[in-house]
Amino acid sequence: MAILPGSILGIDFGTSNSAASLRTANSAAARLIPLDAQGTTIMPTALFFNTEDRSTHYGRDAMQQYLEGFEGRLMRSLKSLLGSTLLQDKTSVHDGLVSYQDIIAMFMRHIAVQVRGALHGDMPERVVLGRPVHFVDDDPARDQQAEEALGRAAADAGFTNIAFQFEPIAAALDYEQRMAREALVLVVDIGGGTSDFTVVRLGPDRRGAADRSSDVLATTGVHIGGTDFDRRLNLEQVMGHLGFRHIGPRGREVPSRVFFDLSTWHLIQWQYAQKSVREAQQLRSDYADPQRHDRLMTVLNERWGHRLANAVEQAKIGASRSHDTATIALDWLEPALTAEVTPDDLARHLDGALRQVTDCAAACVQAAGLRQQDIGAIYLTGGSSALRPLRHVLAQAFPDVPQVEGDLFGGVASGLAYSRG
């Protein structure tokens, strides 16, 4: 296996989606590498372990296998485990025990295979991995552990000469390639698990400079992202059908932990364990309406938690894009059962989280020693930055600053390939 001299690979290992971009010595522009089926460059960060034929599937193929009902285990939001005490825990995969650290390395190896294919068997000389401003809020030691764990997974996949770059700075470097004049820009990167911000001085005359540290005026981040929005909507719009906030015969609410965990992407798989299913079964006496408990047990026994979470995520996207009601068909759980997400639901249920996000953005501008009117543009990247309610609260916080939409899913990966780490 040869190394392609002068090549830089950027890898955006995301909570919900991943992408990789390559820049070679003889090309000034970075290009996204196909990682998924049919040449798709953006790949869901998902693995499916098919127990019927003991095969492993990635990205859209993983999601399709799960949604088509094959027996097995789906894993998503693996990035959320970085910095967690769960990372070294082992889980059963194809009749063996594998740590979640090793599962992340498996996903990285899949990316490495696609990269070698794009480079005709070669590997890049240098790899820059994206990372959020904070993997873990207010805990520098765990944050450093998370970065080291991601670097170890990349090294185990065969990558060498590995560096890191903050994801919002990478997005800024991608935006800079299209700028005609210098400006101070607030980069807003809303991903699946984190929201990150950078105030940076960008411009055509600054491209390619060896040291850009003086151009980065401030970075901030908060551990809130698209999967948190999904969890809030799942709890408020769907989990009531399974018993969330249901008042039992003794006048008390059904214990809620199972609903919170079943609405959290990276915790769903733990709800299928025998102990968790047994604990859920024991809740039956807490229900005044046994039909709701039956639905809960069906979701757990059939391992449909990810299917439910995926339906909520798609409804969130649909309601935001159409600015109209998105219906969630749950007839696979019970005939004629439905839920819905409206634009008002999005605004109401997500308001608190979105205010925290915009407060963090404002704190970034303040940390840079600037006023709102000093910012020339807000550059938006990350899939969750497309949400209308987010755009609305940002416009309220920065009423005179134009919002510029970047490549929501590939921009960070492209910028990483322009980064020197």
N, C-alpha and C positions, 0 to 999 in steps of 0.2 A: 504494500500500500504506500503510494507516494504522497508527498505533501506538495500542494500547488503553491509555488512561491508568490508572496505578495498578496495572497488572498485573505479576506476577512469575512468571517461568517457571523452574522448576528442572529441570536436565538431569543425569541420572546416566548418563554414558557409561561403561559397565562393560566389563570384559574379556570376560565371557561374555554378559551381558544389559544392555540399556539401557532407561531409562524417563524420562518427562517428566511434570511436574506443574505445574498452573497455579493461581495464586491471584489473584483479581481484586479491585478496590477495593471492590466491594459484596458480597464473600463472605469470611467469616473462615476458611473451610475450604479447603484445597487439594484439587484433584481430579486424578487421573491422566488423562492424555490418551491416547486410542487411537493407538498407533503402528504396529500390525501388522495382519495380516489379520483380518477378522471382528471388528473392534473390540477386539482384544487389546491391553492396555496395556503388557505386558512383551514386549520384542522381543529376540531373540538378536542380539548384535552380530556380524553376519555379512553379507557381500556375496557374490553369485555372478555372475560375468561369463559369460553364455551365449554361446559362440562360434558356435553354430548359427544364431542369429538376431540376434546382436550386441546383446542386451538385458542390462540390469542389474537384479538382484533383491536384495531386502533381507530381513533377519529370517528368519522361518519359511519364507517363500517361497524365500529363498536356500538354506536347508538342504534343502527339499523338492526343488528343482531338482537339487541335487547328488546327493541320495540316490536320485533316480529315474533317474540315469545320463545326464543331459544333458551334452553336451560343454561344458567351460568350466573356470573357476577359482573355487574357493571360498576366501574369506579370512575368518578369525576371529581373535579375540584381538588386534585392532589396537591396543588400548590398551597392550599390552605393548611396542609399538614406540616409544612416547613416551619421550624421553630416550635413545633408542638411536641409534647411528651409522647404523643402517639406515633411519632415517625419511626421509631425503632421497634414498635410492636409488630408482631408477626401475624399473618392471616393465612388462611388455607387457600392455596392456588394449585389447581391440578394435582390434588392429593399430597401436596407438600406445603411447608410453612415458609412464607416469604415476608420480609419486612416491607413496610411501606417505602422506606428509603430505596430498597431494591426495585420496587415497582416503578418509582419515578425514574430510576436508571433504565428500566426496560423501555419506558416511553422515550427517553433520550436516545436509546439505541435505535429505536424505530426512526427517529429523526436522522440519526447518523447514516442509516441505510439509504434514506431518501437523498441525503446530501451526496453520498458517494455515487449514487446513480446519476445525479445532476452533473457531477464532476468526472464522470467516466472512470470511476474507481479511485480517484484521488480524494484527499482530505484537505480541508483549509489549513493554511499556515497559522491562523490566529482565530480565536473564537471569543466573541463578546456576548456575555449573557446579560439579559435585562433583569433588573431587580426593582421592587418597589422601594420608595423612600424608607418605609418601615415594613418589614415582614411582620414584626410584632411591635405593637405600640408600647412605648415607655419601658422597654427592657432591652438595653443595648447588648447584653450577653446573649440572650436568646436570639436576637436579631442577627448577631454575628454567626451563631450556630446555624441559623437558617441559610445564610449565604454559603457557608462552608458545605452544608449538606447538598445544596444545589450544584456547587462546583464539583463535589465528589461524584454526584450522579452523572454529570457531563464527562468527567474523567473516566468513569467506569464504562461509559458508552464509547470511548475511544478518542474523544476530543483532547487536544493538547493546547498549551499556550493560552490558557483561559483567563479572561479578565471580566470585570463587571462594570456596568453602567446603570445609573438610575433611569428607569423607564421614561419619565417625563423629559429628561434631558435628551434621550434618544429621539423621542417624538419631535423635540425642538430642532434637532439636527436634520431630521427628514423635512420638516417645514421650511427650513432655511434654504434648501435646494431650489425652492420655487419663489423665493423672495427677491423683489427688485430693488428694495431699499432697506436701510437699517431701521430697526424698531426694537423697543422693549416689549416683550411678549410674555403673557401669562399662559403657560402650557397647562391644560387641564386634561389629565389622563384618568378616566374612570373605567376601571377594569372590572373583572368578576369579583375580586376579593379586596381590592384597595382603591383608594382615590389619591392620586399624587399630583403635586403642583410644583412648577418651577417658574421663577421669573428669570428670564435670560435675554441678553442682548444679542440679536441676530441680524445678519445682513450679508449680502453677496461678497463684500470685501473681507469678511471674517471666515469664510468657508476654507477648510483645509488647514487652518492655523494649528500648529503643534500643541499649543497650550490654550485651552478655552476656559480655564478655571476662573479667570477674572470676569468673564462674560456671564457666569452663573451667579446671580445676585442673591437668590434664596431658593430653598427647597423645603416643602412641607408635605405631610401625608397623613392619612387617617385610614384605619382598617375597616373601611366601609366600601362596598362595591355592589355589583349587580346581583350576586348571590344573596346578599343581605336584603335587597329589594324583593327578590323572589320569595325569600322566607317570610317577609312581612305580608306579602300578598297571599301566599299560601295559607298562612295562619288566619288571616282576616276573611278571605273569600272562599276557602275550600275546607279547611280543617274542621269547621263547624259541622260538616256532614259526617265527620268521624267522631265527634264528641268534644271538640275544643270549646270551652266555656259552657258546656252542657251541665245543667243542674241535676244532680242525682236525687234519689228518693229520700235522702237524709238532709236535703237542702244545701249540699256542698257541691262545688264544681268538681268535675272529673279531674284528677291529677294531670297536669299539662305537659310534663316533661316529654312524653312520647311524641306529642304533636310538634314541639319545638325541634326535636331531633329529626323527626320525619320530614320537616320542612327545610332542613339544612343539608345542602348537597353532600358535603364530605362526611356527614354523620349518618346518612341514610343506611349505608350497608350494615352498620352495627345493630340496626333495629331488626335485622333478619336473623340474628343469632338466637339460639334456642332459649337462652336466659331472658332476652328481651321480649321474645314472643310469649313466653310463659308469664312474665310480669304484666304484659298487656292483657292476656287472657284473664288474669286475676282482677282486672279492673271492672269486670262485667257487673258486679254488684253495685258499682258506683254510678251506673247508668239507669235513668228512668226510662229511656228509649233504647231497647236492646238492638233495634235496627242500626243505630249509629255504631254500636260496638261491633256488630256483624261486619259493617263496612271496614272498620279499623282492622279487624282480624283478617279480612280478605286481602287488604293491601299488604299486610305483613306476611301472611302465608303464601301469597302469590308473588311476593317480592315486587310489588308494583309502586314502591315509593318513588323511584327515579322516574317512572312513567308519569306519576302525578306531578312531580316537580317540573318535568319537561313541559307538561301541558300548561302549567302556570307561567313558566318562562315565555312560552310562545304567545300566551294571552297578553302578557305584559307588553311584549314587542308589538303585537297586533293593535292593542288599544292605543299605544303611543303613536304608531305610524298612521293609523286611520283616524285618530281622534274620535273614535266611536267605540261602542261596546264590543268587546271580544268575548264570545261564548266559549266556555270550557266544557266540552262534551265528556261526560263521565259514564256513558252508557256501558263501557267495558267493565265498570265496577258494579253498576246496578242499572237495569233498564230505565231509560228516560231521565236519569239523573244528570243534572247540569249545574254549573256555577258560571259566574261571569266576572269580568273585570271591565270597569268603565273608566273613562278619563278622570272622572271625579274620584273614583277609588284610588287611582294612581296618585293623584294630588294629595288626597287625605291621608292615605296610609304611609306614603313615602315622605311626607313633608318634614317630619322630624329628622330623618336620616339625611335628606337633601340639605337641610339647614346646616347640619354639622359639616357636610361636604363644602358648602359655600363659605362657611365660617373659616374653614381651613384654607380655602383659596384666598380669602381676604387677609388671613394671617400671613400668608406667603408674601403678598404685596407689602404688608407692613414690615415684615422681617427684612425685605429688600430696601427699606428706607424710602419707599415711594408712596405717592398718592394714587388714587384710582385713575385720575386724569393723565398720569404719566404712562399708563399702559396703552400701547398702540393697538393691540389685538389680543383676544382670547383664542388660543388654538386648541381645538377639541379633538381628542383621540380616545380610543377605547370604546368598545361596543356600547357600554351603558351611557356614554356621553350623548347618544342619540335620543335619550328619553326627553320628551317634551317638558315634563315638570322640572327636570334639571335645567334645561335651557331657560325656562321661565324664572327660576329662582336666581340663576346667574345673571340674567338680565336685570332683575331687581337689585342685586348686589352691585352690579357694574353697569348702570343704565346707559352710559354713553360709549361703551367699549364694544366695537364690532366683534361678533363671534365668527370664527373661521373653522369650518369642518375639514378635518384632514382625512387620511385613510384610517378609518376607525379601527380596523382589524390588522392591517399590515404596516402601519406607520412606524410603530415602535421597532419592529424587526428591521425595517429599512434603515432607520436612524442608527441602530446598533452597528450596522455595517459601515457607517460613516464615523463611528466613534473610535477613539484611541484607547477607551477604557480608563 
